[in-house]
Amino acid sequence: SIRARYPNANPEFGFGSNLEANKWLPPKVPAQPAKEIKPLEPFRNTTYSFQRYQLGIGGTCENFDPPAGYWCGNETEGGGAFTYRVPSGMVATRQVLPHQPYKNPVGAVLQVWRPAHWASWMFEVGSYDASTGTFVFSKGGFQGARGSDTGGNF
């Protein structure tokens, strides 16, 4: 089955939304890894990107199990590369979501483009403040790897 969605769209034909949040809440995890591993070998000299392996541990990766990954390091490479991070929530007033206030959106899933539409993230709503239109995410944002402090369209 297909979850209820706003605005309504046919998922066979794409994302279907160009809504813009009024504000994005900052990431909850630290901006830097607690530790980095950058071995000198192996070295790929056949390309200008991804020549060396790196591993960021903890910090920005603390919400993963195990808390480590390439995108959690400080020297990620490739088009639009950033150290992994995602916003912790968003504010969307009634001008953006006119059917507010919602009775209980906890557990709802928001699909959010990463800025520049490189990939999209899925976030679960953990709490909601109807007076401000603030949605705080309880988990999600694991897709796409490349981070940003803000989201794009949702």
DSSP file with accessible surface (Angstrom, degrees, kcal/mol):
  #  RESIDUE AA STRUCTURE BP1 BP2  ACC     N-H-->O    O-->H-N    N-H-->O    O-->H-N    TCO  KAPPA ALPHA  PHI   PSI    X-CA   Y-CA   Z-CA
    1    1 A S              0   0  175      0, 0.0     2,-0.5     0, 0.0     0, 0.0   0.000 360.0 360.0 360.0 161.6    0.0    0.0    0.0
    2    2 A I        -     0   0  121      1,-0.0     3,-0.1     3,-0.0     2,-0.0  -0.866 360.0-121.5-105.2 132.1    1.0    3.6   -0.4
    3    3 A R        -     0   0  171     -2,-0.5     2,-0.0     1,-0.1    -1,-0.0  -0.309  36.7 -93.6 -65.0 154.7    1.2    5.9    2.6
    4    4 A A        -     0   0  105      4,-0.0     2,-0.3     1,-0.0    -1,-0.1  -0.373  54.5-175.2 -63.1 147.1   -1.0    9.0    2.7
    5    5 A R        -     0   0   77     -3,-0.1     3,-0.1    -2,-0.0    -3,-0.0  -0.987  20.6-116.8-147.7 155.8    0.9   12.0    1.4
    6    6 A Y  S    S+     0   0  102     -2,-0.3     2,-0.1     1,-0.3     3,-0.0  -0.986  99.9  29.3-138.6 132.5    0.7   15.7    0.9
    7    7 A P  S    S-     0   0   34      0, 0.0    -1,-0.3     0, 0.0    12,-0.0   0.655 102.3-123.4 -69.9 154.7    0.8   17.0   -1.7
    8    8 A N        +     0   0  143     -2,-0.1     2,-0.3    -3,-0.1    -2,-0.1  -0.349  45.1 155.5 -65.7 142.4   -0.8   14.0   -3.4
    9    9 A A        -     0   0   27     -3,-0.0     5,-0.1     8,-0.0     3,-0.0  -0.981  48.9-101.8-160.4 163.0    1.3   12.6   -6.3
   10   10 A N    >   -     0   0   77     -2,-0.3     3,-2.2     1,-0.1     6,-0.1  -0.838  25.7-153.4 -93.2 112.7    1.9    9.4   -8.2
   11   11 A P  G >  S+     0   0   60      0, 0.0     3,-1.1     0, 0.0    -1,-0.1   0.696  90.4  69.9 -64.3 -14.6    5.1    7.9   -6.9
   12   12 A E  G 3  S+     0   0  162      1,-0.2     3,-0.1     3,-0.0    -2,-0.0   0.708 100.5  48.1 -72.2 -16.7    5.6    6.2  -10.3
   13   13 A F  G <  S-     0   0  168     -3,-2.2    -1,-0.2     1,-0.4     3,-0.2   0.077 121.6 -83.5-113.2  23.2    6.4    9.6  -11.8
   14   14 A G    <   -     0   0   42     -3,-1.1    -1,-0.4     1,-0.2    -5,-0.0  -0.601  67.6 -36.5 115.0-170.6    8.8   10.9   -9.2
   15   15 A F        -     0   0   29     -2,-0.2    -1,-0.2    -3,-0.1    96,-0.1   0.866  60.9-156.8 -65.7 -43.3    9.0   12.7   -5.9
   16   16 A G        +     0   0   42     -3,-0.2     2,-0.4     1,-0.1    -1,-0.1   0.629  53.1  91.0  82.1  10.7    5.9   14.9   -6.5
   17   17 A S        +     0   0   19      1,-0.1    -1,-0.1     2,-0.1    -2,-0.1  -0.998  35.6 173.3-143.3 144.0    6.7   17.7   -4.1
   18   18 A N        +     0   0  122     -2,-0.4     2,-0.1   135,-0.1    -1,-0.1  -0.023  35.8 144.9-133.2  31.1    8.4   21.1   -4.1
   19   19 A L        -     0   0   26    135,-1.3   135,-1.9   -12,-0.0     2,-0.5  -0.391  36.7-147.3 -68.7 148.1    7.5   22.3   -0.6
   20   20 A E        -     0   0  107    133,-0.2   133,-0.1    -2,-0.1     2,-0.1  -0.976  11.1-128.5-120.4 127.7   10.1   24.4    1.2
   21   21 A A        -     0   0   15     -2,-0.5    71,-0.2   131,-0.4     3,-0.1  -0.375  12.6-134.1 -65.9 150.2   10.5   24.3    5.0
   22   22 A N  S    S-     0   0   87     69,-2.2     2,-0.3     1,-0.3    70,-0.2   0.831  86.7  -5.0 -71.6 -31.1   10.5   27.7    6.7
   23   23 A K  E     -A   91   0A 126     68,-1.4    68,-2.9     2,-0.0     2,-0.4  -0.979  63.6-136.1-161.4 146.8   13.6   26.6    8.7
   24   24 A W  E     -A   90   0A  36     -2,-0.3    66,-0.3    66,-0.2   126,-0.0  -0.916  24.4-128.0-108.1 136.3   15.7   23.5    9.3
   25   25 A L  E     -A   89   0A  30     64,-2.5    63,-1.5    -2,-0.4    64,-0.7  -0.610  35.9-102.5 -80.8 142.8   16.8   22.5   12.8
   26   26 A P        -     0   0   92      0, 0.0    62,-0.3     0, 0.0    -1,-0.1  -0.193  44.8 -85.2 -65.6 156.6   20.6   22.0   13.1
   27   27 A P        -     0   0   32      0, 0.0     4,-0.1     0, 0.0   122,-0.0  -0.240  28.4-147.2 -57.5 148.2   22.1   18.5   13.2
   28   28 A K  S    S+     0   0  139     58,-0.3     3,-0.1    -3,-0.1    57,-0.0   0.724  75.1  77.7 -87.1 -28.4   22.2   16.8   16.7
   29   29 A V  S    S-     0   0   27     57,-0.3    31,-0.2     1,-0.1    57,-0.0  -0.482  97.5 -87.4 -83.5 156.0   25.4   14.9   16.2
   30   30 A P        -     0   0   61      0, 0.0    -1,-0.1     0, 0.0    32,-0.1  -0.247  32.1-127.7 -57.7 150.1   28.8   16.5   16.4
   31   31 A A  S    S+     0   0   60     28,-0.1    52,-0.1    -4,-0.1    -2,-0.0   0.670  88.9  50.1 -75.4 -16.6   30.1   18.0   13.1
   32   32 A Q  S    S-     0   0  103     51,-0.0    28,-0.4     1,-0.0    29,-0.1  -0.884  89.2-105.5-122.8 153.2   33.4   16.2   13.2
   33   33 A P        -     0   0   16      0, 0.0    26,-0.3     0, 0.0    25,-0.2  -0.405  23.1-131.4 -69.9 153.1   34.3   12.5   13.7
   34   34 A A  S    S+     0   0   86     23,-1.6     2,-0.3     1,-0.2    24,-0.2   0.822  91.2   9.0 -71.7 -30.7   35.8   11.6   17.1
   35   35 A K  E     -E   57   0B 130     22,-1.8    22,-2.9    23,-0.1     2,-0.4  -0.992  67.8-154.9-149.2 147.8   38.7    9.8   15.3
   36   36 A E  E     -E   56   0B  60     -2,-0.3     2,-0.5    20,-0.2    20,-0.2  -0.983   2.2-159.9-127.3 142.8   39.9    9.4   11.8
   37   37 A I  E     +E   55   0B  69     18,-2.5    18,-2.1    -2,-0.4    -2,-0.0  -0.989  15.3 170.5-119.8 124.0   41.9    6.7   10.1
   38   38 A K        -     0   0   83     -2,-0.5    16,-0.2    16,-0.2    -2,-0.0  -0.712  13.9-165.2-134.6  82.1   43.7    7.7    6.9
   39   39 A P        -     0   0   48      0, 0.0    14,-0.2     0, 0.0    -2,-0.0  -0.352  21.0-137.6 -68.2 148.7   46.1    5.0    5.7
   40   40 A L  S    S+     0   0  129     12,-0.1     0, 0.0     1,-0.1     0, 0.0   0.732  74.7  89.9 -75.8 -23.5   48.6    5.9    3.0
   41   41 A E        +     0   0  153      1,-0.1     2,-0.1     2,-0.1    -1,-0.1  -0.957  63.0  43.2-125.8 145.4   48.0    2.7    1.2
   42   42 A P  S    S-     0   0   97      0, 0.0    11,-0.6     0, 0.0     2,-0.4   0.569  72.8-176.0 -76.3 158.3   46.2    1.7   -0.9
   43   43 A F  B     -G   52   0C  86     -2,-0.1     2,-0.7     9,-0.1     9,-0.2  -0.989  15.3-151.8-124.3 124.9   46.5    4.7   -3.2
   44   44 A R        +     0   0  126      7,-2.4     3,-0.4    -2,-0.4    -3,-0.0  -0.863  17.8 173.4 -97.9 112.0   44.5    4.9   -6.5
   45   45 A N        +     0   0  125     -2,-0.7    -1,-0.1     1,-0.2     6,-0.1   0.219  62.6  83.8-101.5  15.2   46.3    7.0   -9.0
   46   46 A T  S    S+     0   0  116      3,-0.1     2,-0.3     5,-0.1    -1,-0.2   0.389  95.3  33.1 -97.0   3.9   43.8    6.3  -11.8
   47   47 A T        -     0   0   45     -3,-0.4    -3,-0.0     1,-0.1     3,-0.0  -0.968  69.3-129.5-151.9 162.7   41.4    9.0  -10.8
   48   48 A Y  S    S+     0   0  218     -2,-0.3     2,-0.3     2,-0.1     3,-0.2   0.637  93.3  54.1 -90.8 -17.1   41.3   12.5   -9.3
   49   49 A S  S    S+     0   0   43      1,-0.2    -3,-0.1    28,-0.1    -2,-0.0  -0.844 106.1  19.4-114.0 157.2   38.7   11.5   -6.7
   50   50 A F  S    S+     0   0   73     -2,-0.3    -1,-0.2     1,-0.1    -6,-0.1   0.870  71.9 143.8  57.3  41.6   38.6    8.7   -4.1
   51   51 A Q        +     0   0   55     -3,-0.2    -7,-2.4     1,-0.1     2,-0.4   0.826  63.1  37.0 -78.3 -32.9   42.3    8.2   -4.3
   52   52 A R  B    S-G   43   0C 110     -9,-0.2     2,-0.2   -11,-0.1    -1,-0.1  -0.948  79.1-124.5-124.3 146.5   42.7    7.4   -0.6
   53   53 A Y        +     0   0  113    -11,-0.6     2,-0.3    -2,-0.4    -2,-0.0  -0.530  30.9 178.1 -81.0 148.3   40.6    5.5    1.9
   54   54 A Q        -     0   0    7     -2,-0.2     2,-0.4   -16,-0.2   -16,-0.2  -0.982  14.4-158.5-144.8 157.8   39.5    7.2    5.1
   55   55 A L  E     -E   37   0B  35    -18,-2.1   -18,-2.5    -2,-0.3     2,-0.4  -0.974   3.7-158.2-141.4 121.2   37.3    6.2    8.0
   56   56 A G  E     -EF  36  69B   0     13,-2.3    13,-1.9    -2,-0.4     2,-0.4  -0.850  14.5-162.0 -95.6 136.7   35.6    8.6   10.4
   57   57 A I  E     -EF  35  68B  49    -22,-2.9   -22,-1.8    -2,-0.4   -23,-1.6  -0.972  48.3 -23.1-123.9 133.8   34.7    7.0   13.8
   58   58 A G  S >  S+     0   0   13      9,-3.3     3,-2.4    -2,-0.4     2,-0.2  -0.200 101.5  70.4  67.3-161.4   32.1    8.4   16.3
   59   59 A G  G >  S+     0   0    9      1,-0.3     3,-2.2   -26,-0.3     4,-0.2  -0.329 116.8  15.4  56.4-117.2   31.2   12.0   16.3
   60   60 A T  G 3  S+     0   0    0    -28,-0.4     3,-0.3     1,-0.3    -1,-0.3   0.693 133.5  51.0 -61.7 -17.6   29.1   12.6   13.2
   61   61 A a  G X  S+     0   0    2     -3,-2.4     3,-2.2     6,-0.2    -1,-0.3   0.296  74.0 110.5-100.3   8.6   28.7    8.9   12.8
   62   62 A E  T <   +     0   0  110     -3,-2.2    -1,-0.2     1,-0.3    -2,-0.1   0.696  69.8  62.7 -65.0 -14.5   27.5    8.2   16.3
   63   63 A N  T 3  S+     0   0   68     -3,-0.3    -1,-0.3    -4,-0.2     2,-0.3   0.428  92.5  81.9 -90.4   5.9   23.9    7.3   15.2
   64   64 A F  S <  S-     0   0   64     -3,-2.2    -6,-0.1     5,-0.0     5,-0.0  -0.713  84.2-111.3-103.8 160.3   25.2    4.3   13.1
   65   65 A D  S    S+     0   0  162      1,-0.3    -3,-0.0    -2,-0.3    -2,-0.0  -0.926 116.6  26.0-132.4 105.2   26.0    0.8   14.3
   66   66 A P  S    S-     0   0   94      0, 0.0     2,-2.3     0, 0.0    -1,-0.3   0.567 102.3-133.7 -74.4 156.9   28.9    0.5   14.1
   67   67 A P  S    S+     0   0   53      0, 0.0    -9,-3.3     0, 0.0     2,-0.3  -0.349  70.5  90.2 -81.3  62.8   29.5    4.2   14.4
   68   68 A A  E     +F   57   0B  35     -2,-2.3     2,-0.3   -11,-0.2   -11,-0.2  -0.994  38.8 140.5-153.9 154.7   32.0    4.5   11.5
   69   69 A G  E >   -F   56   0B  21    -13,-1.9   -13,-2.3    -2,-0.3     3,-1.1  -0.905  55.1-100.3 174.9 161.7   32.1    5.2    7.7
   70   70 A Y  G >  S+     0   0   41     -2,-0.3     3,-1.7     1,-0.2     5,-0.2   0.919 118.8  53.7 -57.6 -47.7   33.9    6.8    4.8
   71   71 A W  G 3  S+     0   0   56      1,-0.3    13,-3.6    12,-0.1    -1,-0.2   0.558  98.0  66.7 -72.0  -4.1   31.4    9.7    4.7
   72   72 A a  G <  S+     0   0    3     -3,-1.1    -1,-0.3    11,-0.2   -12,-0.2   0.455  85.0  92.4 -93.4  -2.2   32.0   10.4    8.4
   73   73 A G  S <  S-     0   0    0     -3,-1.7     3,-0.5   -17,-0.2    11,-0.2  -0.375  83.5-118.8 -84.2 171.8   35.6   11.5    7.8
   74   74 A N  S    S+     0   0   58      1,-0.2     9,-0.1    -2,-0.1    -1,-0.1   0.484 102.7  56.1 -90.7  -4.5   36.7   15.1    7.1
   75   75 A E        +     0   0  116     -5,-0.2    -1,-0.2     7,-0.1    -3,-0.1  -0.229  67.2 158.8-125.7  47.7   38.1   14.5    3.6
   76   76 A T        -     0   0   23     -3,-0.5     2,-0.3    -5,-0.1     7,-0.1  -0.333  23.4-156.4 -66.0 151.5   35.3   13.1    1.6
   77   77 A E        +     0   0   56      5,-0.1     5,-0.1     2,-0.1     2,-0.1  -0.831  39.0  67.5-128.6 168.2   35.6   13.5   -2.2
   78   78 A G  S >  S-     0   0   21     -2,-0.3     3,-2.1     3,-0.1    -2,-0.0  -0.200  90.7 -30.1 103.9 161.8   33.4   13.6   -5.2
   79   79 A G  T 3  S-     0   0   49      1,-0.3    -2,-0.1    -2,-0.1   -30,-0.0  -0.210 130.6  -4.2 -52.5 121.2   30.8   16.0   -6.5
   80   80 A G  T 3  S+     0   0   43      1,-0.2    -1,-0.3    66,-0.0     2,-0.1   0.746  90.3 173.8  69.9  23.9   29.1   17.8   -3.7
   81   81 A A    <   +     0   0   27     -3,-2.1     2,-0.3    -5,-0.1    -1,-0.2  -0.421   3.2 165.2 -71.2 136.9   30.9   15.7   -1.0
   82   82 A F        -     0   0   86     -2,-0.1    65,-0.6    -5,-0.1     2,-0.2  -0.976  46.8 -92.4-140.3 155.5   30.4   16.7    2.6
   83   83 A T        -     0   0   17     -2,-0.3   -11,-0.2    63,-0.1   -12,-0.1  -0.497  65.2 -88.7 -63.4 137.3   31.0   15.0    5.9
   84   84 A Y  S    S+     0   0    5    -13,-3.6     2,-0.3    -2,-0.2    -1,-0.1  -0.235  71.0 133.3 -57.1 129.6   27.8   13.2    6.8
   85   85 A R        -     0   0   49     60,-0.2    63,-2.6    56,-0.1   -54,-0.0  -0.906  28.7-165.4-167.9 152.8   25.3   15.2    8.8
   86   86 A V        -     0   0   17     -2,-0.3   -58,-0.3    61,-0.2   -57,-0.3  -0.973  32.9 -93.2-140.5 154.3   21.6   15.8    8.5
   87   87 A P        -     0   0    2      0, 0.0    63,-0.1     0, 0.0     3,-0.1  -0.284  25.5-138.1 -64.7 155.4   19.1   18.3   10.0
   88   88 A S  S    S-     0   0   17    -63,-1.5    49,-2.8   -62,-0.3     2,-0.3   0.483  71.9 -38.0 -94.1  -3.5   17.4   17.3   13.2
   89   89 A G  E     -AB  25 136A   0    -64,-0.7   -64,-2.5    47,-0.3     2,-0.3  -0.976  58.3-118.6 169.1-172.3   14.0   18.6   12.2
   90   90 A M  E     -AB  24 135A   0     45,-2.5    45,-3.3    -2,-0.3     2,-0.5  -0.985  10.4-129.9-152.8 159.2   12.2   21.4   10.4
   91   91 A V  E     +AB  23 134A  22    -68,-2.9   -69,-2.2    -2,-0.3   -68,-1.4  -0.972  26.1 173.5-111.2 126.1    9.7   24.2   10.8
   92   92 A A        -     0   0    0     41,-2.6   -71,-0.1    -2,-0.5    -2,-0.0  -0.918  16.3-156.6-134.3 105.1    6.8   24.2    8.3
   93   93 A T    >>  -     0   0   39     -2,-0.4     4,-2.8     1,-0.1     3,-1.5  -0.128  38.7 -90.0 -73.6 177.8    4.2   26.8    9.1
   94   94 A R  T 34 S+     0   0  143      1,-0.3     6,-0.1     2,-0.2    -1,-0.1   0.743 125.5  66.2 -63.6 -21.8    0.6   26.7    7.9
   95   95 A Q  T 34 S+     0   0  165      1,-0.1    -1,-0.3     2,-0.1    -3,-0.0   0.828 113.0  32.8 -67.2 -28.4    1.6   28.6    4.8
   96   96 A V  T <4 S+     0   0   21     -3,-1.5    -2,-0.2     1,-0.2    -1,-0.1   0.875 135.0  26.0 -91.2 -47.6    3.7   25.5    3.8
   97   97 A L  S >< S-     0   0   10     -4,-2.8     3,-1.6     1,-0.1    -1,-0.2  -0.816  71.9-177.4-118.1  87.0    1.4   22.8    5.3
   98   98 A P  T 3  S+     0   0   52      0, 0.0    -1,-0.1     0, 0.0    -4,-0.1   0.632  72.5  68.8 -68.5 -11.3   -2.1   24.3    5.3
   99   99 A H  T 3  S+     0   0  120      3,-0.0    -5,-0.1     0, 0.0    -2,-0.0   0.376  86.1 152.9 -89.2   5.0   -3.8   21.3    6.9
  100  100 A Q    <   +     0   0    6     -3,-1.6     2,-0.1    -6,-0.1     3,-0.0  -0.406  31.0  67.9 -70.5 159.0   -2.1   21.9   10.3
  101  101 A P  S    S-     0   0   81      0, 0.0     2,-0.3     0, 0.0     3,-0.1   0.471  71.0-156.5 -79.6 151.3   -2.3   21.5   13.2
  102  102 A Y        -     0   0   68     -2,-0.1    28,-0.1     1,-0.1    -2,-0.1  -0.728  16.1-134.4 -94.0 144.8   -2.1   17.7   13.0
  103  103 A K  S    S-     0   0  213     -2,-0.3    -1,-0.1     1,-0.2    27,-0.1   0.949  87.5 -18.8 -63.8 -51.0   -3.5   15.6   15.8
  104  104 A N        +     0   0  116     -3,-0.1    -1,-0.2     1,-0.0    23,-0.0  -0.513  60.7 168.9-160.9  86.0   -0.5   13.3   16.2
  105  105 A P    >   +     0   0   17      0, 0.0     3,-2.8     0, 0.0    20,-0.3   0.405  36.0 132.2 -83.6   6.2    2.1   13.1   13.4
  106  106 A V  T 3  S+     0   0   77      1,-0.3    20,-0.2    20,-0.1     3,-0.1  -0.355  74.9  24.4 -59.7 129.1    4.5   11.2   15.6
  107  107 A G  T 3  S+     0   0   31     18,-2.9    -1,-0.3     1,-0.4    19,-0.1   0.232  91.3 133.5  96.6 -13.9    5.7    8.2   13.5
  108  108 A A    <   -     0   0   38     -3,-2.8    17,-2.9    17,-0.1     2,-0.5  -0.302  53.1-130.3 -63.4 154.9    4.9    9.9   10.2
  109  109 A V  E     -C  124   0A  45     15,-0.2     2,-0.5    -3,-0.1    15,-0.2  -0.945  16.1-160.4-113.1 126.8    7.7    9.7    7.6
  110  110 A L  E     -C  123   0A  28     13,-3.0    13,-2.5    -2,-0.5     2,-0.6  -0.920   7.4-150.2-105.6 128.8    8.9   12.8    5.8
  111  111 A Q  E     -C  122   0A  67     -2,-0.5     2,-0.4    11,-0.2    11,-0.2  -0.879  22.7-177.3 -97.8 124.9   10.7   12.4    2.5
  112  112 A V  E     -C  121   0A   0      9,-2.9     9,-3.6    -2,-0.6    42,-0.2  -0.977  23.2-130.3-129.6 130.3   13.2   15.3    2.0
  113  113 A W  E     -C  120   0A  56     40,-3.3    39,-3.8    -2,-0.4     7,-0.3  -0.539  25.8-122.2 -70.6 142.6   15.5   16.1   -0.8
  114  114 A R    >   -     0   0   10      5,-3.1     3,-2.1    37,-0.2     4,-0.3  -0.579  53.9 -77.6 -70.8 148.7   19.1   16.8    0.0
  115  115 A P  G >  S+     0   0   36      0, 0.0     3,-0.8     0, 0.0    -1,-0.1  -0.201 124.4  22.2 -51.3 143.1   19.9   20.3   -1.3
  116  116 A A  G 3  S-     0   0   96      1,-0.2    -2,-0.0     2,-0.1    -3,-0.0   0.532 119.1 -95.9  72.2   7.9   20.5   20.2   -5.0
  117  117 A H  G <  S+     0   0   87     -3,-2.1    -1,-0.2     2,-0.1     3,-0.1   0.789  78.5 144.6  58.8  33.7   18.5   17.0   -5.2
  118  118 A W  S <  S-     0   0  139     -3,-0.8     2,-0.3    -4,-0.3    -1,-0.1   0.886  76.9 -25.4 -67.5 -38.7   21.5   14.7   -5.1
  119  119 A A        -     0   0   22     -5,-0.1    -5,-3.1    -4,-0.1     2,-0.3  -0.935  68.8-115.3-158.4 174.3   19.6   12.2   -3.1
  120  120 A S  E     -C  113   0A  33     -2,-0.3     2,-0.3    -7,-0.3    -7,-0.3  -0.910  18.1-147.0-124.4 156.4   16.6   12.1   -0.8
  121  121 A W  E     -C  112   0A   0     -9,-3.6    -9,-2.9    -2,-0.3     2,-0.5  -0.856   5.4-144.1-114.9 154.6   16.3   11.3    2.9
  122  122 A M  E     -C  111   0A  71     -2,-0.3    19,-2.2   -11,-0.2     2,-0.4  -0.981  21.0-173.9-118.0 128.7   13.5    9.7    4.9
  123  123 A F  E     -CD 110 140A   4    -13,-2.5   -13,-3.0    -2,-0.5     2,-0.4  -0.978  18.8-138.9-123.9 140.2   12.9   10.9    8.4
  124  124 A E  E     -CD 109 139A  65     15,-2.6    14,-2.7    -2,-0.4    15,-0.9  -0.808  26.3-122.2 -93.6 134.5   10.6    9.7   11.1
  125  125 A V  E     + D   0 137A   1    -17,-2.9   -18,-2.9    -2,-0.4    12,-0.2  -0.633  31.5 175.9 -77.4 124.1    8.8   12.4   13.1
  126  126 A G  E     +     0   0A  29     10,-3.3     2,-0.3    -2,-0.5    11,-0.2   0.732  66.3   2.3 -99.3 -30.4    9.6   12.0   16.8
  127  127 A S  E     - D   0 136A  56      9,-1.6     9,-2.7   -22,-0.1    -1,-0.4  -0.985  60.1-158.1-154.8 161.5    7.8   15.0   18.2
  128  128 A Y  E     - D   0 135A  40     -2,-0.3     2,-0.7     7,-0.2     7,-0.2  -0.998   9.2-155.7-147.0 132.2    5.7   17.9   16.9
  129  129 A D  E >>> - D   0 134A  73      5,-2.4     4,-1.9    -2,-0.4     5,-1.5  -0.927   8.6-167.9-110.0 104.4    4.9   21.4   18.2
  130  130 A A  T 345S+     0   0   51     -2,-0.7    -1,-0.1     1,-0.2     5,-0.0   0.792  82.8  62.2 -64.1 -28.5    1.5   22.4   16.7
  131  131 A S  T 345S+     0   0  103      1,-0.2    -1,-0.2    -3,-0.1    -2,-0.0   0.790 120.9  21.5 -71.3 -24.8    1.9   26.0   17.8
  132  132 A T  T <45S-     0   0   64     -3,-0.9    -2,-0.2     2,-0.1    -1,-0.2   0.502 101.1-118.5-117.3 -10.1    5.1   26.5   15.7
  133  133 A G  T  <5 +     0   0    3     -4,-1.9   -41,-2.6     1,-0.2     2,-0.5   0.802  57.2 160.0  72.4  30.1    4.8   23.8   13.1
  134  134 A T  E   < -BD  91 129A  27     -5,-1.5    -5,-2.4   -43,-0.2     2,-0.5  -0.764  23.4-168.9 -93.7 124.5    8.1   22.3   14.3
  135  135 A F  E     -BD  90 128A   6    -45,-3.3   -45,-2.5    -2,-0.5     2,-0.5  -0.959   5.6-160.6-110.4 119.6    8.7   18.6   13.4
  136  136 A V  E     -BD  89 127A  37     -9,-2.7   -10,-3.3    -2,-0.5    -9,-1.6  -0.889  16.9-131.1-102.8 130.0   11.6   17.0   15.3
  137  137 A F  E     - D   0 125A   8    -49,-2.8   -12,-0.2    -2,-0.5     3,-0.1  -0.609  17.6-170.4 -82.9 137.4   13.1   13.9   13.7
  138  138 A S  E    S-     0   0A  62    -14,-2.7     2,-0.3     1,-0.4   -13,-0.1   0.726  71.3 -16.0 -95.2 -28.3   13.6   10.8   15.8
  139  139 A K  E    S+ D   0 124A 124    -15,-0.9   -15,-2.6   -51,-0.0    -1,-0.4  -0.977  87.4  74.8-163.6 168.4   15.6    8.8   13.2
  140  140 A G  E     + D   0 123A  11     -2,-0.3   -17,-0.2   -17,-0.2   -54,-0.0  -0.670  28.4 115.7 119.9-173.4   16.4    8.7    9.5
  141  141 A G        +     0   0    0    -19,-2.2     4,-0.1    -2,-0.2   -18,-0.1   0.692  46.4 127.1  81.0  21.3   18.5   10.5    7.0
  142  142 A F        +     0   0   93    -20,-0.4     3,-0.4     2,-0.1     2,-0.2   0.637  46.8  90.0 -85.9 -14.9   20.6    7.4    6.3
  143  143 A Q  S    S+     0   0   78      1,-0.2   -24,-0.1   -21,-0.2   -21,-0.0  -0.531  84.9  22.7 -81.9 149.4   20.2    7.5    2.6
  144  144 A G  S    S-     0   0   33     -2,-0.2     2,-3.5     1,-0.1    -1,-0.2   0.167  81.0-140.3  89.5 -23.4   22.5    9.4    0.2
  145  145 A A  S    S+     0   0   28     -3,-0.4     2,-0.4    -4,-0.1   -60,-0.2  -0.099  72.1 100.9  64.5 -47.7   25.5    9.5    2.5
  146  146 A R        -     0   0   25     -2,-3.5   -63,-0.1   -62,-0.1   -62,-0.1  -0.556  66.4-146.9 -75.5 127.3   26.5   13.1    1.6
  147  147 A G        +     0   0    0    -65,-0.6     2,-0.3    -2,-0.4   -61,-0.2  -0.218  23.2 179.0 -93.6 176.7   25.3   15.3    4.3
  148  148 A S        -     0   0   17    -63,-2.6   -63,-0.0   -66,-0.1   -66,-0.0  -0.927  35.9-126.3-167.3 152.4   24.1   18.9    4.8
  149  149 A D  S    S+     0   0   75     -2,-0.3     2,-0.3   -63,-0.1   -61,-0.2   0.675  97.2  38.8 -75.6 -18.4   22.9   21.0    7.7
  150  150 A T  S    S-     0   0   63    -63,-0.1     2,-0.2  -124,-0.1   -60,-0.1  -0.867  76.7-129.2-127.7 163.4   19.6   21.7    5.8
  151  151 A G        -     0   0    7     -2,-0.3   -37,-0.2     1,-0.2     3,-0.1  -0.516  15.6-138.5-100.0 175.8   17.2   19.8    3.6
  152  152 A G        -     0   0   10    -39,-3.8  -131,-0.4     1,-0.4    -1,-0.2   0.048  62.0 -18.4-105.1-140.3   15.9   20.8    0.2
  153  153 A N              0   0   23    -39,-0.2   -40,-3.3  -133,-0.1    -1,-0.4  -0.259 360.0 360.0 -62.3 153.7   12.3   20.4   -1.0
  154  154 A F              0   0   16   -135,-1.9  -135,-1.3   -42,-0.2   -42,-0.2  -0.910 360.0 360.0-136.8 360.0   10.1   17.9    0.9
